[in-house]
Amino acid sequence: MKPDLMIVGSGLTGLTAAIEAAERGRQVTLAEAHSRPGGRARSLEAPYRANAGPHAIYVDGPWWAWLERRGLTPPIVEAPRLPSLVRAGGRFGPWPAGLSEAIAALPDEAPAEESFRAWLLRHVDAKTTEAIVGVAFIFTFDHDPGRLSAEFVHQRLRRSLAGGARYVVGGWSTLVDLLVERAAGLGVRIRTGTRIPALPAGPTILATSLATASRLTGDRSLTWPSARVATFDLGLRADGGPDWFRVIDLDDRIYAARYSLADPTLAPPGHDLIQVAAACAPHERKTDAERRVQRLLDQTWPGWRAAAEWHRSALRTDCTGAVDLPGTTWRDRPAVGRGNTLTVATDQSAAPGLLAEVGISAARLALQQLSETGSHDRSLRC
């Protein structure tokens, strides 16, 4: 049967769009260039089940509610109650005294027109400002979150510290498998290993990156700032390891976590899986970022080099979601609707949300807009 909706890309955005479209009775084909679905939400197979992209899922967000209504919530765990080791102002120690209180005391609203650093300096001292800017790296992945819109960063700062972050047991592929099973059960035809060379003719949702959508459409306006981040994944013997769960380098914009302490299924018994993200300035090389990470590990886990049994690394560009510069908001990003039959739903589209939630919101907006231009169902189900 000829599909009446083509979705290109089977990441979280594409799978969410496919499920909701099929629930409305549409005939959906989902095309995926890779050999298996998931997009950036894939996890490696054992022995080290490292996530390729996202780590935390936010149970206080709209997508979690969407999953709950469909019985699709995966098993999750909280971060273990172990210390965090923080570097701030050149010194290692526990979470800086008074930092949480300083963040909580900030005004409820921040202006979009002003930079986050300039706004902070009107409310806290310079030392506290730089510490808060360093914290903001964790959820923006940007090398200098202080340069971004104050509204953009502040909203995400409050959300990320609200306690809603959880980890998917078994890695994000656990959730992807649930979504794939539901989509297939609803009749969605999932075509892996299928690269789309040109824009499909009928109603289409491009649930890819903005760069891929731009290539397919020839639309050069499909662009928006994102971050550059180097990622390093390590499998180590846990013998004699430190007692921290995470290391947060507020000075050098590095975040490292021993995810296997939260979920032991991610590594073999007696081993740890550590995943590290280091913000990269526009022209910084991966090798330079790797040296920064190695210095941090030398200081916080002596002997890690001898304990390492597996590793991988990558430099990731334009795949960590949108960042909004001063004077812009999510409404200024590339519009989801691109004509009567074409929509573009990405984590850099004009839709609200935190990180991957932007793509989910964009997917639902895409379905709504396609419905309003002649589809079966004109109401967006809650």
MARSE-574305 format. One record per residue (C-alpha): residue number from 0; residue in one letter; x, y, z. Coordinates in nm, 2 decimals. Example, Ala and Ser with C-alpha at 12.3 -4.5 7.8 and 13.67 -1.06 7.14 Angstrom:
BEGIN
{0, "A", {1.23, -0.45, 0.78}}
{1, "S", {1.37, -0.11, 0.71}}
REM end
This chain:
BEGIN
{0, "M", {0.00, 0.00, 0.00}}
{1, "K", {0.14, 0.34, -0.10}}
{2, "P", {0.21, 0.54, 0.22}}
{3, "D", {0.03, 0.87, 0.28}}
{4, "L", {0.32, 0.99, 0.50}}
{5, "M", {0.69, 0.94, 0.46}}
{6, "I", {0.92, 1.00, 0.76}}
{7, "V", {1.29, 1.03, 0.69}}
{8, "G", {1.50, 0.94, 1.00}}
{9, "S", {1.42, 0.69, 1.28}}
{10, "G", {1.56, 0.87, 1.58}}
{11, "L", {1.35, 0.96, 1.87}}
{12, "T", {1.18, 1.23, 1.67}}
{13, "G", {1.10, 1.01, 1.37}}
{14, "L", {0.97, 0.72, 1.59}}
{15, "T", {0.75, 0.95, 1.79}}
{16, "A", {0.60, 1.10, 1.48}}
{17, "A", {0.55, 0.76, 1.32}}
{18, "I", {0.36, 0.62, 1.63}}
{19, "E", {0.14, 0.92, 1.66}}
{20, "A", {0.06, 0.94, 1.29}}
{21, "A", {-0.02, 0.57, 1.28}}
{22, "E", {-0.25, 0.61, 1.58}}
{23, "R", {-0.45, 0.85, 1.36}}
{24, "G", {-0.49, 0.59, 1.09}}
{25, "R", {-0.22, 0.71, 0.85}}
{26, "Q", {-0.01, 0.47, 0.64}}
{27, "V", {0.34, 0.55, 0.74}}
{28, "T", {0.68, 0.45, 0.60}}
{29, "L", {0.98, 0.53, 0.81}}
{30, "A", {1.31, 0.54, 0.61}}
{31, "E", {1.64, 0.51, 0.80}}
{32, "A", {1.99, 0.53, 0.64}}
{33, "H", {2.16, 0.32, 0.91}}
{34, "S", {2.13, -0.05, 0.97}}
{35, "R", {1.91, -0.01, 1.28}}
{36, "P", {1.68, 0.26, 1.41}}
{37, "G", {1.75, 0.50, 1.69}}
{38, "G", {1.95, 0.78, 1.54}}
{39, "R", {2.17, 0.94, 1.81}}
{40, "A", {1.98, 0.74, 2.07}}
{41, "R", {2.16, 0.42, 1.99}}
{42, "S", {2.36, 0.22, 2.24}}
{43, "L", {2.65, -0.01, 2.17}}
{44, "E", {2.61, -0.38, 2.23}}
{45, "A", {2.78, -0.55, 2.53}}
{46, "P", {3.03, -0.56, 2.69}}
{47, "Y", {3.02, -0.17, 2.71}}
{48, "R", {2.68, -0.04, 2.63}}
{49, "A", {2.78, 0.32, 2.58}}
{50, "N", {2.52, 0.56, 2.45}}
{51, "A", {2.60, 0.74, 2.13}}
{52, "G", {2.40, 1.05, 2.21}}
{53, "P", {2.17, 1.14, 2.50}}
{54, "H", {2.21, 1.00, 2.85}}
{55, "A", {1.95, 1.15, 3.08}}
{56, "I", {1.57, 1.14, 3.02}}
{57, "Y", {1.36, 1.40, 3.20}}
{58, "V", {1.06, 1.25, 3.37}}
{59, "D", {0.92, 1.60, 3.44}}
{60, "G", {0.89, 1.68, 3.07}}
{61, "P", {0.61, 1.65, 2.81}}
{62, "W", {0.77, 1.36, 2.62}}
{63, "W", {0.78, 1.14, 2.94}}
{64, "A", {0.41, 1.21, 2.98}}
{65, "W", {0.36, 1.11, 2.62}}
{66, "L", {0.54, 0.78, 2.68}}
{67, "E", {0.34, 0.71, 3.00}}
{68, "R", {0.01, 0.75, 2.83}}
{69, "R", {0.11, 0.48, 2.58}}
{70, "G", {0.27, 0.24, 2.83}}
{71, "L", {0.61, 0.30, 2.67}}
{72, "T", {0.82, 0.42, 2.96}}
{73, "P", {1.14, 0.22, 2.99}}
{74, "P", {1.30, 0.11, 3.32}}
{75, "I", {1.49, 0.40, 3.47}}
{76, "V", {1.73, 0.47, 3.76}}
{77, "E", {1.84, 0.78, 3.94}}
{78, "A", {2.20, 0.88, 3.99}}
{79, "P", {2.36, 0.70, 4.28}}
{80, "R", {2.41, 0.88, 4.60}}
{81, "L", {2.78, 0.92, 4.56}}
{82, "P", {3.00, 1.23, 4.57}}
{83, "S", {3.05, 1.46, 4.27}}
{84, "L", {3.40, 1.60, 4.23}}
{85, "V", {3.39, 1.96, 4.11}}
{86, "R", {3.67, 2.18, 3.98}}
{87, "A", {3.59, 2.55, 4.02}}
{88, "G", {3.84, 2.84, 4.03}}
{89, "G", {4.13, 2.59, 3.98}}
{90, "R", {4.05, 2.38, 4.28}}
{91, "F", {3.89, 2.03, 4.32}}
{92, "G", {3.63, 1.97, 4.58}}
{93, "P", {3.26, 1.90, 4.65}}
{94, "W", {2.99, 2.11, 4.49}}
{95, "P", {3.08, 2.47, 4.57}}
{96, "A", {2.92, 2.60, 4.89}}
{97, "G", {2.64, 2.84, 4.82}}
{98, "L", {2.63, 2.77, 4.44}}
{99, "S", {2.28, 2.61, 4.45}}
{100, "E", {2.15, 2.89, 4.67}}
{101, "A", {2.29, 3.15, 4.43}}
{102, "I", {2.12, 2.98, 4.14}}
{103, "A", {1.79, 2.95, 4.33}}
{104, "A", {1.80, 3.32, 4.42}}
{105, "L", {1.82, 3.43, 4.06}}
{106, "P", {1.51, 3.60, 3.92}}
{107, "D", {1.25, 3.38, 3.77}}
{108, "E", {1.28, 3.54, 3.43}}
{109, "A", {1.58, 3.64, 3.22}}
{110, "P", {1.58, 3.85, 2.90}}
{111, "A", {1.64, 3.69, 2.56}}
{112, "E", {1.82, 4.01, 2.43}}
{113, "E", {2.10, 3.99, 2.69}}
{114, "S", {2.39, 3.74, 2.72}}
{115, "F", {2.37, 3.50, 3.01}}
{116, "R", {2.70, 3.63, 3.15}}
{117, "A", {2.60, 3.99, 3.14}}
{118, "W", {2.27, 3.91, 3.30}}
{119, "L", {2.44, 3.70, 3.58}}
{120, "L", {2.69, 3.98, 3.65}}
{121, "R", {2.39, 4.20, 3.74}}
{122, "H", {2.29, 3.96, 4.01}}
{123, "V", {2.60, 3.77, 4.14}}
{124, "D", {2.97, 3.84, 4.17}}
{125, "A", {3.22, 3.75, 3.89}}
{126, "K", {3.34, 3.42, 4.06}}
{127, "T", {2.99, 3.29, 4.10}}
{128, "T", {2.90, 3.40, 3.75}}
{129, "E", {3.17, 3.19, 3.60}}
{130, "A", {3.08, 2.89, 3.81}}
{131, "I", {2.72, 2.91, 3.70}}
{132, "V", {2.83, 2.95, 3.33}}
{133, "G", {3.04, 2.63, 3.38}}
{134, "V", {2.73, 2.45, 3.51}}
{135, "A", {2.54, 2.55, 3.20}}
{136, "F", {2.79, 2.36, 2.98}}
{137, "I", {2.63, 2.04, 3.11}}
{138, "F", {2.30, 2.09, 2.93}}
{139, "T", {2.41, 2.32, 2.64}}
{140, "F", {2.74, 2.15, 2.55}}
{141, "D", {2.87, 2.49, 2.45}}
{142, "H", {3.22, 2.60, 2.51}}
{143, "D", {3.10, 2.93, 2.65}}
{144, "P", {2.73, 2.93, 2.76}}
{145, "G", {2.79, 3.28, 2.89}}
{146, "R", {2.77, 3.41, 2.54}}
{147, "L", {2.42, 3.26, 2.48}}
{148, "S", {2.08, 3.42, 2.54}}
{149, "A", {2.01, 3.47, 2.91}}
{150, "E", {1.66, 3.34, 2.86}}
{151, "F", {1.77, 3.03, 2.68}}
{152, "V", {2.03, 2.93, 2.94}}
{153, "H", {1.83, 3.03, 3.25}}
{154, "Q", {1.52, 2.83, 3.15}}
{155, "R", {1.74, 2.52, 3.10}}
{156, "L", {1.94, 2.58, 3.41}}
{157, "R", {1.63, 2.57, 3.63}}
{158, "R", {1.49, 2.26, 3.45}}
{159, "S", {1.82, 2.06, 3.46}}
{160, "L", {1.85, 2.12, 3.84}}
{161, "A", {1.49, 2.04, 3.92}}
{162, "G", {1.56, 1.67, 3.98}}
{163, "G", {1.38, 1.51, 3.69}}
{164, "A", {1.69, 1.35, 3.52}}
{165, "R", {1.69, 0.97, 3.51}}
{166, "Y", {1.90, 0.71, 3.32}}
{167, "V", {1.75, 0.44, 3.09}}
{168, "V", {1.85, 0.09, 3.22}}
{169, "G", {2.04, -0.09, 2.95}}
{170, "G", {2.11, 0.23, 2.75}}
{171, "W", {1.89, 0.43, 2.52}}
{172, "S", {1.85, 0.13, 2.28}}
{173, "T", {1.61, -0.01, 2.55}}
{174, "L", {1.37, 0.28, 2.48}}
{175, "V", {1.43, 0.27, 2.11}}
{176, "D", {1.33, -0.10, 2.10}}
{177, "L", {1.00, -0.02, 2.28}}
{178, "L", {0.92, 0.26, 2.03}}
{179, "V", {1.01, 0.04, 1.73}}
{180, "E", {0.79, -0.25, 1.86}}
{181, "R", {0.50, -0.01, 1.91}}
{182, "A", {0.54, 0.15, 1.56}}
{183, "A", {0.56, -0.19, 1.39}}
{184, "G", {0.25, -0.30, 1.58}}
{185, "L", {0.06, -0.01, 1.44}}
{186, "G", {0.16, -0.10, 1.09}}
{187, "V", {0.45, 0.14, 1.04}}
{188, "R", {0.69, 0.01, 0.77}}
{189, "I", {1.04, 0.07, 0.89}}
{190, "R", {1.30, 0.05, 0.61}}
{191, "T", {1.65, 0.05, 0.75}}
{192, "G", {1.96, 0.08, 0.53}}
{193, "T", {1.75, 0.31, 0.31}}
{194, "R", {1.91, 0.64, 0.22}}
{195, "I", {1.67, 0.88, 0.06}}
{196, "P", {1.86, 1.05, -0.23}}
{197, "A", {1.59, 1.32, -0.31}}
{198, "L", {1.30, 1.48, -0.14}}
{199, "P", {0.99, 1.24, -0.14}}
{200, "A", {0.69, 1.35, -0.34}}
{201, "G", {0.40, 1.32, -0.09}}
{202, "P", {0.35, 1.44, 0.27}}
{203, "T", {0.69, 1.42, 0.44}}
{204, "I", {0.85, 1.47, 0.77}}
{205, "L", {1.23, 1.52, 0.76}}
{206, "A", {1.32, 1.39, 1.11}}
{207, "T", {1.69, 1.42, 1.04}}
{208, "S", {1.95, 1.69, 1.12}}
{209, "L", {1.91, 2.03, 0.98}}
{210, "A", {2.22, 1.98, 0.76}}
{211, "T", {2.06, 1.67, 0.60}}
{212, "A", {1.73, 1.85, 0.56}}
{213, "S", {1.91, 2.13, 0.39}}
{214, "R", {2.09, 1.90, 0.15}}
{215, "L", {1.76, 1.72, 0.06}}
{216, "T", {1.56, 2.04, 0.01}}
{217, "G", {1.83, 2.27, -0.12}}
{218, "D", {1.71, 2.52, 0.14}}
{219, "R", {2.01, 2.70, 0.28}}
{220, "S", {1.80, 2.87, 0.54}}
{221, "L", {1.78, 2.54, 0.73}}
{222, "T", {2.06, 2.62, 0.97}}
{223, "W", {2.10, 2.72, 1.33}}
{224, "P", {2.39, 2.74, 1.58}}
{225, "S", {2.48, 2.43, 1.78}}
{226, "A", {2.78, 2.33, 1.98}}
{227, "R", {3.10, 2.13, 1.92}}
{228, "V", {3.18, 1.87, 2.17}}
{229, "A", {3.44, 1.59, 2.19}}
{230, "T", {3.32, 1.27, 2.35}}
{231, "F", {3.54, 1.00, 2.51}}
{232, "D", {3.41, 0.66, 2.63}}
{233, "L", {3.62, 0.44, 2.85}}
{234, "G", {3.58, 0.08, 2.98}}
{235, "L", {3.80, 0.03, 3.28}}
{236, "R", {3.86, -0.23, 3.55}}
{237, "A", {3.70, -0.09, 3.86}}
{238, "D", {3.97, -0.22, 4.10}}
{239, "G", {4.08, 0.06, 4.33}}
{240, "G", {3.87, 0.32, 4.15}}
{241, "P", {3.77, 0.65, 4.31}}
{242, "D", {3.45, 0.70, 4.50}}
{243, "W", {3.30, 0.97, 4.28}}
{244, "F", {3.00, 0.92, 4.04}}
{245, "R", {3.07, 1.23, 3.83}}
{246, "V", {3.35, 1.48, 3.78}}
{247, "I", {3.23, 1.83, 3.67}}
{248, "D", {3.50, 2.07, 3.55}}
{249, "L", {3.34, 2.41, 3.56}}
{250, "D", {3.66, 2.58, 3.46}}
{251, "D", {3.75, 2.36, 3.15}}
{252, "R", {3.39, 2.26, 3.05}}
{253, "I", {3.43, 1.88, 3.10}}
{254, "Y", {3.17, 1.64, 3.23}}
{255, "A", {3.26, 1.28, 3.32}}
{256, "A", {3.03, 1.02, 3.47}}
{257, "R", {3.07, 0.65, 3.57}}
{258, "Y", {2.73, 0.55, 3.43}}
{259, "S", {2.78, 0.19, 3.52}}
{260, "L", {2.75, 0.29, 3.89}}
{261, "A", {2.39, 0.39, 3.82}}
{262, "D", {2.32, 0.09, 3.59}}
{263, "P", {2.56, -0.21, 3.63}}
{264, "T", {2.42, -0.36, 3.31}}
{265, "L", {2.63, -0.11, 3.11}}
{266, "A", {2.96, -0.28, 3.18}}
{267, "P", {3.09, -0.63, 3.27}}
{268, "P", {3.12, -0.73, 3.64}}
{269, "G", {3.42, -0.56, 3.80}}
{270, "H", {3.44, -0.29, 3.53}}
{271, "D", {3.32, 0.07, 3.48}}
{272, "L", {3.18, 0.25, 3.18}}
{273, "I", {3.28, 0.62, 3.19}}
{274, "Q", {3.15, 0.86, 2.93}}
{275, "V", {3.31, 1.21, 2.90}}
{276, "A", {3.20, 1.52, 2.72}}
{277, "A", {3.44, 1.81, 2.66}}
{278, "A", {3.32, 2.14, 2.50}}
{279, "C", {3.53, 2.25, 2.21}}
{280, "A", {3.59, 2.60, 2.10}}
{281, "P", {3.52, 2.67, 1.73}}
{282, "H", {3.87, 2.58, 1.61}}
{283, "E", {3.99, 2.34, 1.88}}
{284, "R", {4.10, 2.00, 1.76}}
{285, "K", {3.98, 1.67, 1.91}}
{286, "T", {4.34, 1.58, 2.00}}
{287, "D", {4.36, 1.90, 2.21}}
{288, "A", {4.03, 1.82, 2.38}}
{289, "E", {4.16, 1.47, 2.45}}
{290, "R", {4.46, 1.60, 2.62}}
{291, "R", {4.24, 1.81, 2.85}}
{292, "V", {4.03, 1.51, 2.94}}
{293, "Q", {4.34, 1.30, 3.01}}
{294, "R", {4.48, 1.56, 3.24}}
{295, "L", {4.15, 1.57, 3.43}}
{296, "L", {4.14, 1.19, 3.47}}
{297, "D", {4.50, 1.19, 3.58}}
{298, "Q", {4.41, 1.42, 3.86}}
{299, "T", {4.08, 1.25, 3.96}}
{300, "W", {4.15, 0.88, 3.89}}
{301, "P", {4.52, 0.80, 3.93}}
{302, "G", {4.59, 0.47, 3.76}}
{303, "W", {4.31, 0.50, 3.51}}
{304, "R", {4.55, 0.45, 3.21}}
{305, "A", {4.66, 0.10, 3.34}}
{306, "A", {4.29, 0.01, 3.41}}
{307, "A", {4.16, 0.10, 3.06}}
{308, "E", {4.06, -0.19, 2.85}}
{309, "W", {3.84, -0.02, 2.58}}
{310, "H", {3.79, 0.33, 2.45}}
{311, "R", {3.64, 0.53, 2.16}}
{312, "S", {3.62, 0.90, 2.09}}
{313, "A", {3.45, 1.14, 1.85}}
{314, "L", {3.42, 1.50, 1.77}}
{315, "R", {3.05, 1.59, 1.74}}
{316, "T", {2.93, 1.90, 1.55}}
{317, "D", {2.57, 2.02, 1.51}}
{318, "C", {2.43, 1.72, 1.69}}
{319, "T", {2.38, 1.85, 2.05}}
{320, "G", {2.06, 2.05, 1.99}}
{321, "A", {2.01, 2.42, 1.93}}
{322, "V", {2.17, 2.71, 2.11}}
{323, "D", {2.00, 3.05, 2.10}}
{324, "L", {2.22, 3.36, 2.08}}
{325, "P", {2.12, 3.69, 2.24}}
{326, "G", {1.82, 3.84, 2.06}}
{327, "T", {1.68, 3.51, 1.95}}
{328, "T", {1.44, 3.25, 2.09}}
{329, "W", {1.32, 2.91, 1.98}}
{330, "R", {1.06, 3.08, 1.77}}
{331, "D", {1.33, 3.22, 1.55}}
{332, "R", {1.48, 2.88, 1.46}}
{333, "P", {1.39, 2.72, 1.12}}
{334, "A", {1.01, 2.67, 1.09}}
{335, "V", {0.87, 2.32, 1.10}}
{336, "G", {0.63, 2.38, 0.82}}
{337, "R", {0.81, 2.42, 0.48}}
{338, "G", {0.51, 2.41, 0.25}}
{339, "N", {0.18, 2.22, 0.20}}
{340, "T", {0.34, 1.87, 0.22}}
{341, "L", {0.69, 1.92, 0.37}}
{342, "T", {0.78, 1.96, 0.74}}
{343, "V", {1.12, 1.95, 0.91}}
{344, "A", {1.13, 1.82, 1.26}}
{345, "T", {1.47, 1.83, 1.43}}
{346, "D", {1.62, 1.92, 1.77}}
{347, "Q", {1.71, 2.26, 1.61}}
{348, "S", {1.36, 2.34, 1.48}}
{349, "A", {1.13, 2.61, 1.60}}
{350, "A", {0.98, 2.42, 1.89}}
{351, "P", {1.00, 2.44, 2.27}}
{352, "G", {1.17, 2.19, 2.49}}
{353, "L", {1.50, 2.08, 2.65}}
{354, "L", {1.76, 1.90, 2.43}}
{355, "A", {1.59, 1.60, 2.26}}
{356, "E", {1.25, 1.73, 2.36}}
{357, "V", {1.27, 2.00, 2.09}}
{358, "G", {1.27, 1.73, 1.82}}
{359, "I", {0.97, 1.56, 1.99}}
{360, "S", {0.78, 1.89, 2.00}}
{361, "A", {0.87, 1.96, 1.64}}
{362, "A", {0.74, 1.61, 1.53}}
{363, "R", {0.40, 1.68, 1.69}}
{364, "L", {0.39, 2.03, 1.53}}
{365, "A", {0.47, 1.87, 1.20}}
{366, "L", {0.18, 1.63, 1.23}}
{367, "Q", {-0.05, 1.91, 1.32}}
{368, "Q", {0.05, 2.12, 1.03}}
{369, "L", {0.02, 1.83, 0.78}}
{370, "S", {-0.33, 1.76, 0.92}}
{371, "E", {-0.43, 2.12, 0.88}}
{372, "T", {-0.33, 2.11, 0.51}}
{373, "G", {-0.55, 1.82, 0.42}}
{374, "S", {-0.49, 1.52, 0.63}}
{375, "H", {-0.73, 1.28, 0.81}}
{376, "D", {-0.71, 1.41, 1.17}}
{377, "R", {-0.73, 1.79, 1.24}}
{378, "S", {-0.69, 1.77, 1.61}}
{379, "L", {-0.36, 1.72, 1.79}}
{380, "R", {-0.42, 1.46, 2.06}}
{381, "C", {-0.28, 1.55, 2.40}}
REM end
